[in-house]
Amino acid sequence: MISDISTWILSIAGIICISVIIELILPEGQMNKYIKGIFSFIVILVIIMPIPKLIGSNFDFSNILNYENSVNVDEDYIYQLNLNKLNLLKEDIESEINKHGYENVSVYINCNIFENKMNFKSITVDLNSLVISENAEHKDITKIKKDITNIILSFIQIDEEEILYDG
């Protein structure tokens, strides 16, 4: 172990001495910059070479350079992002329904917010507390439901059959 460390220190000292000698020999200019960069890289390699021996003999460099498994999706981030999108979408739909003269309408969106792309399954519209204001075009409940359906479809791509009404 001691001989390995002394060999390592001698190789660092040797590569630094070689780089100083080459730096003195080379003239100023662009080539000098490139050679300094190459020797800096070599010094770093010489310094980190014995690290796998110190860690253990089963150290594998392919784990460091393996890009396939290095990217992981942060599921909490996806969940929070989709939850925020869902809440904003719900607020926008309820606001648009309110603008059409239908007040106190609650919209509940059923979708999977744990995946990258939200998949809308169904939408439930609660009309139990519906208040129809004077500026509303329709007073008939079937026409109101059709108008609310059109509003929802302008925000979300979903089958009309998946829009359910309560009340």
C-alpha positions in Angstrom: 0.0 0.0 0.0 2.8 2.4 0.9 4.7 1.6 -2.3 1.5 2.3 -4.3 1.2 5.7 -2.7 4.9 6.6 -3.2 4.6 5.5 -6.9 1.5 7.6 -7.2 3.3 10.7 -5.7 6.3 10.1 -7.9 4.2 10.0 -11.0 2.5 13.2 -10.1 5.8 14.9 -9.5 7.2 13.4 -12.8 4.3 14.7 -14.9 4.5 18.1 -13.3 8.3 18.3 -14.0 7.7 17.2 -17.6 5.0 19.8 -18.1 7.3 22.6 -16.6 10.1 21.6 -19.0 7.8 21.5 -22.0 6.4 24.9 -21.0 9.9 26.4 -20.9 10.8 24.9 -24.3 7.6 25.9 -26.2 7.3 29.5 -27.5 4.4 31.8 -26.6 1.3 31.5 -28.8 -1.8 29.4 -29.5 0.0 26.0 -29.5 1.3 26.7 -25.9 -2.3 27.1 -24.7 -3.3 23.8 -26.2 -0.3 21.9 -24.8 -0.9 23.4 -21.3 -4.5 22.2 -21.5 -3.4 18.7 -22.6 -0.9 18.4 -19.8 -3.4 19.7 -17.2 -5.7 17.0 -18.3 -2.9 14.4 -18.0 -2.1 15.7 -14.5 -5.7 15.2 -13.5 -5.7 11.7 -14.9 -2.5 10.8 -13.0 -4.0 12.2 -9.8 -7.3 10.2 -10.0 -5.8 6.9 -11.4 -5.3 5.2 -8.0 -8.7 6.1 -6.6 -10.3 2.9 -7.9 -7.6 0.9 -6.1 -8.3 2.8 -2.9 -12.1 2.2 -3.2 -11.8 -1.4 -4.0 -11.0 -3.8 -6.8 -14.6 -4.1 -7.9 -14.8 -0.5 -9.0 -16.2 -0.2 -12.5 -15.7 2.9 -14.7 -18.7 2.0 -16.9 -21.0 3.0 -14.0 -19.7 6.5 -14.2 -20.0 6.7 -18.0 -23.3 4.9 -18.3 -25.8 7.5 -19.3 -28.8 5.1 -19.7 -29.4 4.8 -15.9 -28.1 8.2 -14.9 -31.3 10.1 -15.8 -34.2 9.6 -13.4 -37.5 11.3 -13.4 -38.3 13.1 -10.2 -41.8 11.7 -9.6 -42.6 14.2 -6.8 -41.8 17.1 -9.2 -44.0 15.6 -12.0 -46.8 15.1 -9.4 -46.6 18.7 -8.1 -46.3 20.1 -11.6 -49.3 18.2 -12.9 -51.3 19.0 -9.7 -50.6 22.7 -10.3 -51.7 22.4 -13.9 -54.8 20.6 -12.9 -55.8 23.2 -10.3 -55.2 26.0 -12.8 -57.2 24.2 -15.5 -60.1 23.7 -13.0 -60.0 27.4 -12.1 -60.0 28.5 -15.7 -62.9 26.2 -16.6 -65.0 27.4 -13.6 -64.1 31.0 -14.4 -65.3 30.6 -18.0 -68.5 28.9 -16.9 -69.1 31.8 -14.5 -68.6 34.3 -17.4 -71.4 32.5 -19.3 -73.7 33.3 -16.4 -73.7 30.0 -14.6 -72.5 30.6 -11.0 -71.5 28.2 -8.2 -70.6 25.4 -10.6 -67.9 23.1 -9.4 -65.8 21.1 -11.8 -63.9 17.9 -10.7 -61.3 16.5 -13.1 -60.3 12.9 -12.9 -56.9 12.2 -14.4 -53.6 10.5 -13.6 -51.2 13.2 -12.4 -48.4 10.8 -11.7 -47.3 10.4 -15.3 -45.5 12.9 -17.6 -48.5 13.4 -19.8 -51.8 13.9 -18.0 -54.4 11.4 -19.2 -57.9 12.8 -18.6 -60.4 10.0 -17.6 -63.6 11.9 -16.7 -64.9 15.2 -15.6 -67.7 15.7 -13.1 -69.7 18.9 -13.1 -71.6 19.7 -9.9 -74.7 21.6 -10.7 -76.4 21.2 -7.2 -75.6 24.9 -6.3 -76.2 26.3 -9.8 -77.3 29.9 -9.9 -78.3 31.2 -13.3 -77.6 34.9 -13.6 -79.5 37.4 -15.8 -76.8 37.5 -18.5 -77.1 33.7 -19.1 -78.3 32.8 -22.6 -80.0 29.5 -21.6 -82.5 28.8 -18.9 -83.2 25.2 -19.9 -81.0 22.6 -18.0 -80.2 20.5 -21.1 -79.0 23.6 -23.0 -77.0 24.7 -19.9 -75.4 21.3 -19.8 -74.6 21.5 -23.5 -73.1 25.0 -23.1 -71.0 23.9 -20.1 -69.9 20.8 -22.2 -68.7 23.1 -25.0 -66.8 25.2 -22.5 -65.0 22.2 -21.1 -64.2 20.8 -24.6 -62.6 24.1 -25.5 -60.1 23.5 -22.6 -59.7 19.7 -22.6 -59.7 17.1 -25.3 -62.0 14.5 -23.9 -65.0 12.5 -25.2 -68.3 14.1 -24.5 -69.5 10.9 -22.8 -66.8 11.4 -20.2 -68.3 14.6 -18.9 -70.7 13.7 -16.1 -73.2 15.9 -14.5 -74.3 15.8 -10.8 -77.5 17.6 -10.0 
